[in-house]
Amino acid sequence: MAGIVSYSAYIPLWRLNLGLIHGGLTAEKAVAGFDEDSVTMAVAAGRNCLLETGPEAVDALFFASTTCPYVERSNAVTVAGALDTPSDIAVFDMTNSVRSGASSLKLAMDMVNSGSARNVLVTASDTRLGKPGSGPERTLGEGAAAFLVGGSGESVRIEGSCTVYDGIMDSWRTENDKFVRSGDKRFIATHGYLTVTGKAVAKLMEKSGLAPKDFARVIFAVPDARRQVELARKLGFNPEKQLQGSLMADIGDTGTAYPLILLTAALEEANAGDRILMAAYGNGCDAFIFNVTSGADPNKGKKTLKTYADSKTVIDSYHTYLKWKNIIPWDRLPFPLGSVSTTSQWRESDQMLRFYGSKCKTCGTVCHPRQRVCPNCHGKDNWDDIRLSDKKAKLFSFSVDQMANQITSPVINGVLDFDGGGRILCYLTDVDPDDIKIGMDIEMSFRKMAFREGIHIYCWKGIPPRG
């Protein structure tokens, strides 16, 4: 029987105080940085999820998002490459519905149960936008989650699932829309998630023979915290004791990742033997029953959801937020940008995407970019690939560039020394220049470097460890 081997969530560092949008509000929402998107956040969640098993264990991968960087080109291949999974695995893009994260979990479960895959990694990530001043702008947060589904070694068993679909027009976005549109809130609540989610949960409980009292936690991933409480009461659950917190006032509705982030929160607090019900709404509903077989995730060293939620930096102004989201233009310096070479991107993908360096077989010297001739012993073409993305580093030196042609200023460049050898020059991000110290700990993070000529250019940057 399929189960969850490992799980993780990723919440970006940045928060937007909702009082900047509407005076009097005290809540906040999570916001992806200027160099983050759905792909980079999925990679962050996936790396944390695979900390114990390693990417080599994955033989299928899902990337679920309604905000894919590319409309025509697989985004899942970028996620798989940055995670350094084997190149002969099946990868799938799931999109066009906020339920696609939960639906991917269902498909992963079916793949494992059918024997077509042993370990399936499900990643879900979204960066949806609401029109400035609108209700969705206040409620839509950004984040990601990753779940490894397997047939052995699971810490959580998937006992059952149920799916219903419904074509109500509640929230939508066409290919020409930048912002999410939504209909009448009361109509959506009454005839949308209250009715549809209730139907799916009732059907699943009838199918399983379980009653509300049999569950330690229930998760209703619907886009209204107050309606989550109403739905719990309607279905016979005790909201005060059983309902998982909505995180709406801290992170927001993270779209495809929202049900999986709530499930991560529930699992991190669960005890062995706890049974959890999760219902994910979105033009229908996917409902699941989980049974916790062990009291803790085996990934002892991973960052928890609480770590990501508690380590945060508030964006300095609403203007900065609008600039980061390309809602208002930012002033570029008056000099030309270099053209993009798709051939060189393909040729150097192992170094840029998988972040491989070379390690000399004779003396062990590590280099990035890879060198045919070892700079230490001068041996030629005698090296192995070494993955540097999961190596810890120390900051050797840095510079602060106040005139860089970037969306934020200043731009920080750092020279890093990796544990086990190797020195690189790279960008530093998610750090205040005043907080940088020589010798500080640095880890690598997959980020967006630029968007030119319709091409998203990704790279690895250094960040201070979170938490």
N, C-alpha and C positions, 0 to 999 in steps of 0.2 A: 504493500500500500504506500502511496506517495506521501511524503511529509516534508516539512521545512527543515532543512539542514542548518541553514544560517540565514540571518536577516540583518538589515541595516537601514538607517535613514540618513539623509544628508540635508541639513538646513544651512543655507548660506550665512555668512558672517553678518550681513547688513540688515538693518531694520529701518522701516519707515514709520515714524510717529504719525498716527492717523489724525492727530490734532493739527498737523500741517495741511491736511486736506479739508477737514471740517472742524472748526473750533469747538472745543469742549470734549472731544473724544480723547480717551486716555489709552486706548489699545494701540497695538502696533502690528505690523505684518512683516514677514520675511521677504527680502528682496535680493535677487541675484545680482552679483557685482557687475560692473561694466564689461568685464571679460569673461562672464559666465553665460551659459545658455542651457537648454535642456540636455544637450549631449554632455557637456562638461560636468553637470551635476549628476547625471546618471553614472558617469565614470567614477565620480567621488563616492557615491553610494555603493557601486559595485566593488571598488577596491576595498572598502571597509568590510563588505560582506564576505569577500574571498580571502580575508586575512589569514585564516587557518587552512583552508583547503588549497588555496592557490588557484590561479586561472587555468592551470592545466587540467583541473577536474571538470571543467565545463564542456559539455558537448552539444549544447543548444542555448541560444540567447534571444530574449525578447527585449525590444526597446519600445516602451509605450509612452506616447506623448501626443497632445493636440497642438503643440508648438514646435514641430520639427524644423530645424534650420533649413533643411532641403525638402522641397515638395516632390521633386523628381530626382532622386538619388537616395540610396539606402543610408539612413543615419545609424542604423544598428551596426553596420560594418565599422564605422568610426568608433563606436563604443567598444565593440569587440577588440578592435586593434589596439586602442589605448589601454585596455585591460590586459593585453597580451595573451588572449586566449588562443588556442590552436586555430590555424587558418582553415581547417577542414570541418568546422562545425556548422550547424544550421543557424542562421540568424534571421530574425523576423522584425519588421516594423509594424507596430500596432498603433493606429491613430484614429482621429475623427470622433472620438468619444471620451469623455472623462472617465468612463467605466473601463477603458481599455487596459488600465493597470490591473484591475481585478480580473478582467477577462483573460489576460495573459497568464495570471496565476492559475486560472481554471484550465487553460490549454496546457500549461506546463505540467499540471497534475495528471491530465489525460495522457500526455506523452510518456511520462514515467510509468504510469499504470499499464500502458499498452506495451511497454518494452522498447519503444523507438528511441528513447534517450535515458541515460542514467542520471545525469545531473543537469538541470535546466536553470539558467540564471534569468530571472525576471527583473528588469529595471523599468522604473516609471518616473517621469520627470516632466515638469511643466513650468512655463513662464508666461501665463496668460495675463492679458492687460484689460483693464476697464477704462472706459472713456473718462478723462479728467473731470472730477466732480461727481461722478456717478456712484451708485451703490456698489457695483462690481469692483470699482477701483479700491474701495475700502475693504472689501472682503477677500479679494484674490491675492493669495500669497504664492511664494515660489519655493520649491524644494524637490527632493527626490527620495526614492526608496529602492532597495534591491533585496530580493529573496532568492535563495538557492533552494530549489525543489529537487529532492532525490528519493531514491527507494531504500536507502540504508543510511544509518547514522543520523537519522532525523531527531531533532529535539522537540518537534511539534508534529503531530499526526493530523492529516486532513481527513476528517471522518465523513464528510458529505458536502454536497453543494447543490444549488438550485438556481436556475436562471429564468427570468421573464423579460420580455421586451415591450416597449411602449413608445409610440411615435409622437408624443406630446411635444409641442414647440415651447420649451422652457428657456434654454439658453442655446445660442448658436453663433456661428461665425462663418462667413463665406470666404472664398479664396481672396476676395478683394477687401475684406475687413481686417483692420488692425486690432479693433477692440471687440470684446465679447458683448453680444446683444442679449437681452433677456425680456421676457414677457411680464404679465401681471403677477406679482408675488403671491397674492392670496390664491389665485387660480392655480399657479404652479404647485403651491404647497398642498392644496386640497386634492387636486386631481393628478398631481405628479408624484412627488416623493412620498407623501403620506400614504397614498393609495397603493402605488406600485411597490414600494419597499415593504409595506405591510403584507401585501399579497405574497411576495417572494418568501418572506420570513415565515408566514403562516404555513405555506406549502412545504418549506424545508423542515419545520418542526413536526408537521404531520408525517412527513416521510421518515424522519428519524425516530419518532416516538418520544421525543424529549419535550419537557415543559420548561417554562421560564425559570423555575427554581433550580434547574440543572446547570445553569451557566454562571460562572464567576464574573464574566465580563461580556458586555454587548457593545458592538460598535455600529453606529449608524452614520455612514459617510454621506450625509445630505448637506446641502449648502446653507444651513441655518441652524445655529446652536440651539435656539429656543425650540425649534421644531424637532430636534433630536430628542429632547426631553419629552415633548408631546407624543412622539412616536413610541418611545419606550413605555410610557404609561398606557398607551392604547393597546400595546401588545402584551401587557401584563408583567412588565419588568419593573424593578425598583430603580428609578433613575439615580437616587442618592447612593445606592450600594453597588449597582451593576453597570451603569452607563459609563463608558470611557469618556474622559474629558474631550471636548471638541477641538481644543487648541486654536480656536478662531481668534481669540483676543491676543494671542502670542505670535502665531505664524500665519494664520489665514487658511483659506481653502486652496490647497495646492493641486487641484485638478486630478489628473490620473494618479498622482502619488498620494493623494489625500487618504484613501482607505488604508493603504499600505503603511503610511506613516502612523496612523492611529493604531494599526495592528502592531507595529513595532513598539509603540508606547505601552500597549497592553502586555505584550510578551516580555518586555523588560521588567515588568513588575509581577509577572505571573509566578505561581508555584506549581510544582509537579502535581498533576491530576486536575488542574483547572481546565474547564471547558469554556471556549470563547466563541461567540457568534459574531460574524461580521457581515454587514449588508452594504454593498456599494451601489449607489444610484447613478444613473446616467442613461436616459432613454431606455429605461428598463432597470433591472437590478440583478446583480450577482450576489448570492448569499452563500456563506460557508460556515461550517462547524469545525473548529480546531480543538485538539486535545493536547495539552502540554505534557509530554512524557518525561521531561527533565526540567528542573527548576531554573536552569540558566542556559543561555546560548554558549556553545563551546568556544566561541571566539573571545577568549579572555581579554586580549589586548586591544580590542576594537573600541572606537569612540561610540558612546551611546547617544541616543536621541537627546537626553538631558544635557550631555556635554555640548552638543551643537546648539541647543536652545538657550543655554545659559551663557555661552561665549558669543557675544554679539557687539556690534558697533552701530550706533544710530547715525543714519545719513544726515549730513549737516543742514540740508535744505531741500525743499520741494523742487526747486530749480535743478538741483543735482540729479534727483530722481528722474525728472522729465528728460534730462539730457542723456542719462544712462540708457533710458528706454527708447531713445530716438524719437521722442514725441516732439521735442524742439531741437533745432539744429545746434551743433557746436562748431565753434570757429576753428577751422584748420589754418595752420601756418601756410603762407603763400609759397610753397615749393612743391614740386611734383612728387607723387608717390611712385614707387617702382611697380612694374608690371608683375603679374602672377604667372609663374611657369607651372602648368599642371604636370608636365613631364618630370621636372625636378622634384615636385611634391611626391609623385609616385616613386621615383628612384630612391628618395631619401626617407621613405615612409618608416622604415625600421628605426631610423635614428630620431625622426621627428614625432612619430605617432607612438611607437612602442618604446621609445626612449632607450634604445640600445647604444652601448658604448663598446669599445674593444678592450679585451684583457689579454696581454701578452702571455703566451704559453710558456715562455722561457723565464721571464723575471716577474710576471704578475702585474706589470704597470697597466693602469686603467686609463683610457682616453675617451673623450667625447668632444668633438666628433671622432668617429673611428679613424684610426691611422693605419695605413698599410705598413709603415716602417715605425717600429717602436722607438720613441724618443729617448728611452733609457739604455736599452741594450742594442738597439739598431737592427734587431731581427726583422726580416721582411716577410709579410703575408703569413705570420705565425701567431694568430690570435683567435680567441673565441668571443662570441657575443656575450655581453653581460647586461642585464636589465638594471637600469639605474633609478627607475621611477619609485621603487620601494626602498631605496637606500636613504638612511638619515645623513644629514650633512651639518657642517658648521660654516658660519659666515666668516670668510677670510678677509674680504674687503668689499666696499660698496661705493657707489657714486650716486648723486642726486641730480637729475637733469631737469632743469626748470623750463627748457625750451623745446622739449620733445613734441612731435606732432601726434599727440595722443588725446583721447577724450578726457583724460584726467591729467592733472599736473600737481606735483612733479612726478617724473618716471624714475624708478629706482632700479639700478643695475647692480647685481651682486656677483661676487666670485665665491663659489662654494667648494668646500673640500668634503668629499664623501667618506663615510666610514668604510674602511676597506680599500681606499685609494680612489683617485680620480678627482679632477678639478674642472669645473665648468664656469662659464660666464652666462648668466641668465637674468631675466626680469624677476623682481620681487613684487609681490602683490599682497593685498589685504593687510597692509602694515603702514603705520604712521612713520614718516621719516625720523621724527623725534624719538621713537621707541627702538630704533635700530642700534644694536651693539655688536661690535666685533666679537666673534666667538659664539654668538647666539645660535640656538638650535634652529634648523630649517628642514622642512620636508617638501617634497615635490607635489605639485598640483596641476592637473590638466586644465588648460584655459584657452580661451580664444585670443589670438594675437591680432587679427584684423579681418575685415570683410571688404574684399576688393574684387571688382569685375564679376560680382555674383558668386564669389567663392569664399567660403569660410576657411580661414587659416588658423590652425590650432598649434599650440606649443606647450611645453612644460615650464612652469614658473615655480619659484620658491615662495613658500609661505611659512610664517611662524606656526608651530603646532597649536591646534585648538584645545582648550580645556586644561 
